[in-house]
Amino acid sequence: MKIPFYSLLLVLGLAACNTAMDEAPPGPQFDGMAYRPIYATAQEQKDIKSLPARPLRNPGKIYLLGSFLFINEMGSGVHIINNSDPSHPENLAFVSIPGNYDIAVKGQWLYADNGTDLVVFDISDPTKVQIAKRVEKAIPLSKYPPFQNTYFECVDDTKGVVVGWEKVAMSVRPNCYR
Protein backbone atom coordinates (compact mmCIF):
# COMPACT_ATOMS: atom_id res chain seq x y z
CA MET A 1 0.00 0.00 0.00
CA LYS A 2 2.90 2.36 0.65
CA ILE A 3 4.47 1.90 -2.79
CA PRO A 4 1.48 3.24 -4.79
CA PHE A 5 1.24 6.19 -2.38
CA TYR A 6 4.89 7.14 -3.05
CA SER A 7 4.37 6.61 -6.76
CA LEU A 8 1.41 8.97 -6.64
CA LEU A 9 3.53 11.59 -4.86
CA LEU A 10 6.24 11.22 -7.51
CA VAL A 11 3.75 11.70 -10.35
CA LEU A 12 2.20 14.75 -8.64
CA GLY A 13 5.65 16.20 -7.99
CA LEU A 14 6.69 15.79 -11.63
CA ALA A 15 3.44 17.33 -12.82
CA ALA A 16 4.07 20.37 -10.61
CA CYS A 17 7.46 20.88 -12.30
CA ASN A 18 6.00 21.85 -15.65
CA THR A 19 8.86 23.08 -17.82
CA ALA A 20 6.92 23.83 -20.98
CA MET A 21 9.07 25.78 -23.42
CA ASP A 22 6.15 27.60 -25.02
CA GLU A 23 5.36 29.73 -21.97
CA ALA A 24 5.92 33.48 -22.27
CA PRO A 25 9.05 34.84 -20.55
CA PRO A 26 8.64 37.06 -17.49
CA GLY A 27 7.78 40.65 -18.19
CA PRO A 28 5.11 42.58 -20.08
CA GLN A 29 4.09 41.98 -23.67
CA PHE A 30 6.78 43.20 -26.09
CA ASP A 31 5.56 46.36 -27.84
CA GLY A 32 8.31 46.54 -30.48
CA MET A 33 10.43 49.07 -28.58
CA ALA A 34 13.52 48.16 -26.56
CA TYR A 35 16.86 49.57 -25.49
CA ARG A 36 20.05 48.96 -27.44
CA PRO A 37 23.47 49.53 -25.86
CA ILE A 38 25.71 52.27 -27.23
CA TYR A 39 29.31 51.07 -27.28
CA ALA A 40 32.61 52.90 -27.15
CA THR A 41 36.20 51.80 -26.95
CA ALA A 42 37.85 52.01 -23.53
CA GLN A 43 39.74 55.10 -24.75
CA GLU A 44 36.59 56.80 -26.10
CA GLN A 45 34.85 56.18 -22.76
CA LYS A 46 37.61 58.07 -20.91
CA ASP A 47 37.49 61.03 -23.33
CA ILE A 48 36.00 63.81 -21.17
CA LYS A 49 35.63 67.21 -22.83
CA SER A 50 34.39 70.68 -21.95
CA LEU A 51 32.04 71.74 -24.71
CA PRO A 52 29.80 74.72 -25.45
CA ALA A 53 26.39 74.79 -23.81
CA ARG A 54 23.71 72.61 -25.32
CA PRO A 55 20.00 72.12 -24.61
CA LEU A 56 18.91 69.75 -21.86
CA ARG A 57 17.34 66.61 -23.35
CA ASN A 58 17.23 63.98 -20.60
CA PRO A 59 18.14 65.67 -17.30
CA GLY A 60 18.82 63.79 -14.09
CA LYS A 61 20.07 65.08 -10.75
CA ILE A 62 20.55 68.78 -10.03
CA TYR A 63 23.10 70.26 -7.61
CA LEU A 64 23.57 73.86 -6.53
CA LEU A 65 26.94 75.43 -5.69
CA GLY A 66 26.59 79.13 -4.97
CA SER A 67 24.70 80.50 -7.94
CA PHE A 68 25.69 77.65 -10.27
CA LEU A 69 23.58 74.63 -11.16
CA PHE A 70 25.12 71.31 -12.19
CA ILE A 71 22.56 69.21 -14.04
CA ASN A 72 23.25 65.62 -15.05
CA GLU A 73 22.36 64.71 -18.64
CA MET A 74 21.58 60.99 -18.41
CA GLY A 75 24.21 58.99 -20.26
CA SER A 76 26.33 61.84 -21.51
CA GLY A 77 27.56 64.44 -18.99
CA VAL A 78 26.85 67.55 -16.95
CA HIS A 79 25.37 70.96 -17.83
CA ILE A 80 26.76 74.02 -16.03
CA ILE A 81 24.23 76.81 -15.61
CA ASN A 82 24.71 80.24 -14.04
CA ASN A 83 21.59 80.78 -11.96
CA SER A 84 22.54 84.12 -10.37
CA ASP A 85 19.36 85.51 -11.95
CA PRO A 86 16.81 82.69 -11.53
CA SER A 87 14.39 84.36 -13.93
CA HIS A 88 17.09 84.21 -16.66
CA PRO A 89 19.40 81.19 -16.08
CA GLU A 90 22.41 81.14 -18.41
CA ASN A 91 23.48 77.79 -19.85
CA LEU A 92 27.31 78.16 -19.79
CA ALA A 93 28.83 74.86 -20.78
CA PHE A 94 28.49 71.11 -21.05
CA VAL A 95 31.06 68.63 -19.74
CA SER A 96 30.86 65.54 -21.94
CA ILE A 97 31.29 62.42 -19.77
CA PRO A 98 30.48 59.26 -21.75
CA GLY A 99 28.45 56.76 -19.71
CA ASN A 100 27.53 59.30 -17.01
CA TYR A 101 24.28 58.57 -15.17
CA ASP A 102 24.90 59.91 -11.68
CA ILE A 103 26.57 62.89 -10.04
CA ALA A 104 27.10 64.18 -6.52
CA VAL A 105 28.54 67.45 -5.22
CA LYS A 106 30.29 68.12 -1.93
CA GLY A 107 32.06 71.40 -1.37
CA GLN A 108 34.16 72.25 -4.42
CA TRP A 109 34.08 68.65 -5.74
CA LEU A 110 31.78 67.10 -8.30
CA TYR A 111 31.78 63.29 -8.44
CA ALA A 112 30.60 61.59 -11.64
CA ASP A 113 30.49 58.07 -12.99
CA ASN A 114 32.25 57.58 -16.30
CA GLY A 115 31.38 54.03 -17.30
CA THR A 116 33.13 51.96 -14.63
CA ASP A 117 35.35 54.84 -13.46
CA LEU A 118 34.68 57.47 -10.81
CA VAL A 119 35.87 60.92 -11.87
CA VAL A 120 36.34 63.80 -9.42
CA PHE A 121 36.15 67.35 -10.78
CA ASP A 122 37.31 70.56 -9.12
CA ILE A 123 34.39 72.97 -9.54
CA SER A 124 35.75 75.77 -7.34
CA ASP A 125 35.59 77.88 -10.52
CA PRO A 126 32.50 76.54 -12.35
CA THR A 127 33.56 78.32 -15.53
CA LYS A 128 36.78 76.24 -15.61
CA VAL A 129 35.88 72.73 -14.43
CA GLN A 130 38.99 70.54 -14.16
CA ILE A 131 39.48 66.79 -13.62
CA ALA A 132 41.14 66.33 -10.23
CA LYS A 133 41.23 62.54 -10.05
CA ARG A 134 40.08 59.37 -11.79
CA VAL A 135 39.50 56.14 -9.88
CA GLU A 136 39.46 53.36 -12.46
CA LYS A 137 37.03 50.45 -12.11
CA ALA A 138 35.46 51.94 -8.97
CA ILE A 139 31.93 51.23 -10.22
CA PRO A 140 30.72 47.74 -11.17
CA LEU A 141 30.00 47.31 -14.86
CA SER A 142 26.28 47.50 -15.56
CA LYS A 143 24.91 44.99 -18.02
CA TYR A 144 21.48 46.61 -18.25
CA PRO A 145 19.95 50.06 -18.84
CA PRO A 146 19.07 52.28 -15.88
CA PHE A 147 15.36 51.77 -16.52
CA GLN A 148 13.01 49.26 -14.87
CA ASN A 149 10.48 46.95 -16.53
CA THR A 150 11.93 47.07 -20.01
CA TYR A 151 13.33 44.80 -22.68
CA PHE A 152 16.85 45.43 -23.93
CA GLU A 153 19.47 43.97 -26.21
CA CYS A 154 21.91 41.95 -24.11
CA VAL A 155 25.38 43.46 -23.69
CA ASP A 156 28.12 42.01 -25.92
CA ASP A 157 31.47 42.75 -24.22
CA THR A 158 33.33 42.12 -27.50
CA LYS A 159 31.79 45.33 -28.92
CA GLY A 160 33.37 47.63 -26.29
CA VAL A 161 32.25 49.45 -23.16
CA VAL A 162 28.59 50.43 -22.78
CA VAL A 163 28.38 54.22 -22.44
CA GLY A 164 24.66 54.67 -22.98
CA TRP A 165 21.36 53.21 -24.13
CA GLU A 166 19.02 54.20 -26.95
CA LYS A 167 15.37 53.22 -27.25
CA VAL A 168 14.74 51.83 -30.73
CA ALA A 169 12.17 49.83 -32.65
CA MET A 170 13.02 46.13 -32.85
CA SER A 171 11.27 43.52 -34.97
CA VAL A 172 12.18 40.69 -32.57
CA ARG A 173 11.81 40.73 -28.79
CA PRO A 174 15.29 40.92 -27.19
CA ASN A 175 16.35 38.15 -24.82
CA CYS A 176 17.10 40.47 -21.90
CA TYR A 177 14.57 42.05 -19.57
CA ARG A 178 14.86 44.11 -16.38
C-alpha positions in Angstrom: 0.0 0.0 0.0 2.9 2.4 0.7 4.5 1.9 -2.8 1.5 3.2 -4.8 1.2 6.2 -2.4 4.9 7.1 -3.1 4.4 6.6 -6.8 1.4 9.0 -6.6 3.5 11.6 -4.9 6.2 11.2 -7.5 3.7 11.7 -10.3 2.2 14.7 -8.6 5.7 16.2 -8.0 6.7 15.8 -11.6 3.4 17.3 -12.8 4.1 20.4 -10.6 7.5 20.9 -12.3 6.0 21.9 -15.7 8.9 23.1 -17.8 6.9 23.8 -21.0 9.1 25.8 -23.4 6.2 27.6 -25.0 5.4 29.7 -22.0 5.9 33.5 -22.3 9.0 34.8 -20.5 8.6 37.1 -17.5 7.8 40.6 -18.2 5.1 42.6 -20.1 4.1 42.0 -23.7 6.8 43.2 -26.1 5.6 46.4 -27.8 8.3 46.5 -30.5 10.4 49.1 -28.6 13.5 48.2 -26.6 16.9 49.6 -25.5 20.0 49.0 -27.4 23.5 49.5 -25.9 25.7 52.3 -27.2 29.3 51.1 -27.3 32.6 52.9 -27.1 36.2 51.8 -26.9 37.9 52.0 -23.5 39.7 55.1 -24.7 36.6 56.8 -26.1 34.9 56.2 -22.8 37.6 58.1 -20.9 37.5 61.0 -23.3 36.0 63.8 -21.2 35.6 67.2 -22.8 34.4 70.7 -21.9 32.0 71.7 -24.7 29.8 74.7 -25.4 26.4 74.8 -23.8 23.7 72.6 -25.3 20.0 72.1 -24.6 18.9 69.8 -21.9 17.3 66.6 -23.3 17.2 64.0 -20.6 18.1 65.7 -17.3 18.8 63.8 -14.1 20.1 65.1 -10.8 20.6 68.8 -10.0 23.1 70.3 -7.6 23.6 73.9 -6.5 26.9 75.4 -5.7 26.6 79.1 -5.0 24.7 80.5 -7.9 25.7 77.6 -10.3 23.6 74.6 -11.2 25.1 71.3 -12.2 22.6 69.2 -14.0 23.3 65.6 -15.1 22.4 64.7 -18.6 21.6 61.0 -18.4 24.2 59.0 -20.3 26.3 61.8 -21.5 27.6 64.4 -19.0 26.8 67.5 -16.9 25.4 71.0 -17.8 26.8 74.0 -16.0 24.2 76.8 -15.6 24.7 80.2 -14.0 21.6 80.8 -12.0 22.5 84.1 -10.4 19.4 85.5 -11.9 16.8 82.7 -11.5 14.4 84.4 -13.9 17.1 84.2 -16.7 19.4 81.2 -16.1 22.4 81.1 -18.4 23.5 77.8 -19.8 27.3 78.2 -19.8 28.8 74.9 -20.8 28.5 71.1 -21.0 31.1 68.6 -19.7 30.9 65.5 -21.9 31.3 62.4 -19.8 30.5 59.3 -21.7 28.5 56.8 -19.7 27.5 59.3 -17.0 24.3 58.6 -15.2 24.9 59.9 -11.7 26.6 62.9 -10.0 27.1 64.2 -6.5 28.5 67.5 -5.2 30.3 68.1 -1.9 32.1 71.4 -1.4 34.2 72.2 -4.4 34.1 68.6 -5.7 31.8 67.1 -8.3 31.8 63.3 -8.4 30.6 61.6 -11.6 30.5 58.1 -13.0 32.2 57.6 -16.3 31.4 54.0 -17.3 33.1 52.0 -14.6 35.3 54.8 -13.5 34.7 57.5 -10.8 35.9 60.9 -11.9 36.3 63.8 -9.4 36.2 67.3 -10.8 37.3 70.6 -9.1 34.4 73.0 -9.5 35.8 75.8 -7.3 35.6 77.9 -10.5 32.5 76.5 -12.3 33.6 78.3 -15.5 36.8 76.2 -15.6 35.9 72.7 -14.4 39.0 70.5 -14.2 39.5 66.8 -13.6 41.1 66.3 -10.2 41.2 62.5 -10.0 40.1 59.4 -11.8 39.5 56.1 -9.9 39.5 53.4 -12.5 37.0 50.4 -12.1 35.5 51.9 -9.0 31.9 51.2 -10.2 30.7 47.7 -11.2 30.0 47.3 -14.9 26.3 47.5 -15.6 24.9 45.0 -18.0 21.5 46.6 -18.3 20.0 50.1 -18.8 19.1 52.3 -15.9 15.4 51.8 -16.5 13.0 49.3 -14.9 10.5 47.0 -16.5 11.9 47.1 -20.0 13.3 44.8 -22.7 16.8 45.4 -23.9 19.5 44.0 -26.2 21.9 42.0 -24.1 25.4 43.5 -23.7 28.1 42.0 -25.9 31.5 42.7 -24.2 33.3 42.1 -27.5 31.8 45.3 -28.9 33.4 47.6 -26.3 32.3 49.4 -23.2 28.6 50.4 -22.8 28.4 54.2 -22.4 24.7 54.7 -23.0 21.4 53.2 -24.1 19.0 54.2 -26.9 15.4 53.2 -27.3 14.7 51.8 -30.7 12.2 49.8 -32.7 13.0 46.1 -32.9 11.3 43.5 -35.0 12.2 40.7 -32.6 11.8 40.7 -28.8 15.3 40.9 -27.2 16.4 38.2 -24.8 17.1 40.5 -21.9 14.6 42.0 -19.6 14.9 44.1 -16.4 
